[in-house]
Amino acid sequence: MRYIIIGAGAVGGTVGGRLAEAGHEVVLVARGAHYEALREGGLRLVTPQGTSTHRLPTVEGPEALGELRADDVLMLAVKTQDSEAALEAWSPRPVAGGGTAAERLPLVCAQNGVESQRLALRRFRRVYGACVWLPATFVEPGVVSAPSSPLSGILRLGRYPHGTDESARRIAAHLESTARFEAPVVPDVTRWQYAKLLGNLGNAIGAVSGVLSGEEGLAFLGRVRAEGEAVLDAAGIAYAGQEEERLARGDKVHFDPHNSARGAGSSWQSLSRGTGTIEADYLNGEIALLGRLHGVPTPLNDLLQRLANTFARERREAGSMPMAELVGLADAAVTP
């Protein structure tokens, strides 16, 4: 298999770099300054084992690869707001022997949230979900930091919307061959992804007000998560519980909590890079959507979605709103 990593940022860069270290063939897909840095100096992957440089084939889009191979695996690792454009670009690409990528190739959605794989299934016949526990940071072009040990991460894989197959098991075996990932193959990957969604509801808090470490911030995160759980319960959506997640993760994925960029999460990184967009519509916004569909108020997630989008659109400094101010706005939002 050749792995085409569509979005070589924090998650994609780590997975691509680790696969390359294990001898697997990898192509990175990036854009802008990151693309230029990868082309000129390679991918610098910073891990607890040291810094390594991977000079891998890097492209901006599918045209540069020409006809795709029948053994290609597409791994979608862009932010969800960029998924539709990526799917539109890659799905019609011809594959050697006939047919298109959408008809013949497996597509793995290694992303936060639950929407991308649904978007993918409109085009691709073989879609796989990945519940990604992978602490990583991408704020500098060409450089990805994966500070976790002893594993870089856990990628729980399954066919979307449910089930497993031989392709999932082969991909998992390749990930585990790096000795830096655990990759369980499960028939209910969405149950784990909804659990991860609940944890990712705090990404907007970190983006707006910085690392969640103080008692006030952690208490607010608990309120936001409880709102999300109430929505999923009302919608009848199954999700793994926090204790089940804790036991599954164990001490396998551990990172220094004082690493502020990682502690503030992927949404903080988007603001730090000044991308102008953020994933809140598919995290807090997913809870807001389900709440409206099932008659459950979601004032806290509504607020975080709005604030995160405002920060991104206006390119405000990441983490610049004091936590006390954010909590005050939240209290006002839930007051009748």
Residue pairs with C-beta under 8 A, 6 or more apart in sequence:
1 24
1 25
1 71
1 72
1 73
1 170
1 171
1 174
2 24
2 25
2 26
2 27
2 69
2 71
2 72
2 73
3 15
3 16
3 19
3 24
3 25
3 26
3 27
3 72
3 73
3 75
3 174
4 26
4 27
4 29
4 65
4 68
4 72
4 73
4 74
4 75
5 12
5 13
5 15
5 16
5 26
5 27
5 28
5 29
5 75
5 77
6 12
6 29
6 74
6 75
6 76
6 77
6 78
6 86
6 90
7 29
7 30
7 76
7 77
7 78
7 79
7 82
7 86
8 16
8 28
8 29
8 30
8 34
8 38
8 43
8 58
8 77
8 144
9 30
9 34
9 77
9 78
9 138
9 144
10 134
10 136
10 137
10 138
10 144
10 145
10 146
10 266
10 269
11 77
11 110
11 111
11 132
11 134
11 136
12 28
12 75
12 77
12 78
12 110
13 28
13 43
13 45
13 136
13 138
13 144
14 45
14 134
14 136
14 144
14 146
14 152
14 153
15 75
15 77
15 110
15 134
15 155
15 175
15 181
16 26
16 28
16 43
16 54
16 56
17 43
17 45
17 52
17 54
17 144
17 146
18 45
18 146
18 152
18 175
18 178
18 180
18 181
19 26
19 174
19 175
19 178
20 26
20 54
20 56
21 52
21 54
21 178
21 180
22 174
22 177
22 178
22 179
24 174
24 177
26 54
26 56
26 57
27 56
27 57
27 58
27 59
27 65
28 38
28 43
28 56
28 57
28 58
28 59
29 58
29 59
29 60
29 61
30 38
30 58
30 60
31 60
32 141
33 141
34 138
34 141
34 142
35 58
35 60
36 141
37 141
37 142
37 143
38 56
38 58
38 141
38 142
39 58
40 142
41 53
41 142
42 53
42 54
42 55
42 56
42 142
43 53
43 54
43 55
43 56
43 142
43 144
44 51
44 52
44 53
44 142
44 143
44 144
45 51
45 52
45 53
45 54
45 144
45 145
45 146
46 143
46 144
46 145
46 146
46 147
47 145
47 146
47 147
47 152
47 180
48 147
48 148
48 149
59 65
61 89
62 68
62 89
62 90
62 93
62 101
65 93
67 93
67 94
67 95
67 96
68 93
68 94
68 95
68 96
68 101
68 105
69 95
69 96
70 95
70 96
70 97
70 104
70 105
72 95
72 101
72 105
73 105
73 106
73 108
73 167
73 171
74 90
74 101
74 105
74 106
74 107
74 108
75 107
75 108
75 110
76 83
76 86
76 87
76 107
76 108
76 109
76 110
76 111
76 116
76 120
77 110
77 111
78 86
78 111
79 111
79 112
79 266
79 270
79 277
79 278
79 279
80 111
80 112
80 113
80 115
80 116
80 279
80 281
80 282
81 277
81 278
81 279
81 281
81 282
82 277
83 109
83 111
83 115
83 116
83 119
83 120
84 119
87 119
87 120
87 123
87 124
88 123
90 101
91 100
91 101
91 102
91 123
91 124
92 100
92 101
92 102
93 100
93 101
94 100
95 101
95 103
95 104
95 105
101 107
101 124
102 123
102 124
102 125
103 125
104 125
105 124
105 126
106 126
106 127
106 128
106 167
106 171
107 120
107 124
107 126
107 127
107 128
108 128
108 129
108 130
108 157
108 171
109 116
109 117
109 120
109 127
109 128
109 129
109 130
109 160
110 130
110 132
110 155
111 130
111 132
112 132
112 196
112 197
112 200
112 203
112 266
112 279
112 282
112 283
113 193
113 197
113 200
113 279
113 282
113 283
113 286
114 190
114 193
114 194
114 197
114 282
114 286
115 282
115 286
116 282
117 127
117 128
117 129
117 160
117 161
120 127
120 160
121 127
121 160
121 161
126 159
126 167
127 159
127 160
128 157
128 158
128 159
128 160
128 167
128 168
128 171
128 189
129 157
129 158
129 159
129 160
129 189
129 190
129 193
130 155
130 156
130 157
130 189
131 154
131 155
131 156
131 189
131 192
131 193
131 195
131 196
132 153
132 154
132 155
132 196
133 153
133 154
133 155
133 156
133 196
133 249
133 253
134 146
134 148
134 152
134 153
134 154
134 155
134 253
135 146
135 147
135 148
135 153
135 253
135 255
135 262
136 144
136 145
136 146
136 147
136 148
136 152
136 153
136 262
137 144
137 145
137 147
137 259
137 261
137 262
137 269
138 144
138 145
138 269
138 273
139 261
139 269
139 272
139 273
145 261
145 262
146 152
146 153
147 255
147 256
147 259
147 262
148 253
148 254
148 255
149 254
149 255
150 251
150 252
150 254
151 180
151 181
151 182
151 252
151 253
152 178
152 180
152 181
152 253
153 180
153 181
153 182
153 253
154 181
154 182
154 183
154 184
154 248
154 249
154 252
154 253
155 172
155 175
155 181
155 182
155 183
156 183
156 184
156 186
156 189
156 192
157 168
157 171
157 172
157 183
157 184
157 185
157 186
157 189
158 164
158 168
158 185
158 186
158 187
158 188
158 189
158 190
159 165
159 168
159 187
159 189
160 189
160 190
161 190
162 187
162 188
162 189
162 190
163 187
164 185
164 186
164 187
168 185
169 185
171 183
172 183
172 184
172 185
173 183
175 181
175 183
176 182
176 183
182 252
186 192
188 238
190 238
191 238
191 239
191 240
192 239
192 240
192 245
194 232
194 237
194 238
194 239
194 240
195 239
195 240
195 241
195 242
195 244
195 245
197 228
197 239
197 283
197 286
197 287
198 225
198 228
198 229
198 232
198 239
199 225
199 245
200 265
200 283
201 221
201 224
201 225
201 228
201 283
201 284
201 287
201 301
201 304
202 212
202 221
202 224
202 225
202 265
203 265
203 266
203 267
203 268
203 279
203 280
203 283
203 308
204 267
204 278
204 280
204 283
204 284
204 304
204 305
204 307
204 308
205 212
205 217
205 220
205 221
205 224
205 304
205 326
206 212
206 263
206 264
206 265
206 267
206 268
206 319
207 264
207 265
207 267
207 268
207 270
207 271
207 278
207 280
207 308
207 311
207 318
207 319
208 304
208 307
208 308
208 311
208 319
208 320
208 321
208 326
209 217
209 319
209 321
209 322
209 323
209 325
209 326
210 260
210 264
210 268
210 318
210 319
210 323
211 260
211 263
211 264
211 319
212 218
212 221
212 263
212 264
213 257
213 263
214 323
216 323
216 324
216 327
217 323
220 323
220 326
220 327
220 330
223 300
223 330
224 284
224 300
224 301
224 304
227 287
227 298
227 299
227 300
227 301
228 287
228 301
229 239
230 296
231 287
231 290
231 291
231 294
231 296
231 298
232 239
232 290
234 290
234 291
234 294
234 295
234 296
235 290
235 293
235 294
237 290
240 248
255 262
256 262
257 263
261 268
261 269
261 272
264 318
264 319
266 279
267 278
267 279
267 280
267 283
267 308
268 318
268 319
270 277
270 278
270 279
270 312
271 278
271 311
271 312
271 315
271 316
271 317
271 318
271 319
272 318
274 315
275 312
276 312
276 313
276 315
277 312
278 308
278 309
278 311
278 312
280 304
280 305
280 308
280 309
280 312
281 305
281 309
284 301
284 302
284 304
284 305
284 308
285 301
285 305
287 298
287 301
288 298
288 301
288 302
288 305
290 296
291 297
291 298
291 301
292 298
299 330
299 333
299 334
300 330
300 333
300 334
302 333
303 329
303 330
303 333
307 321
307 326
307 329
310 316
311 318
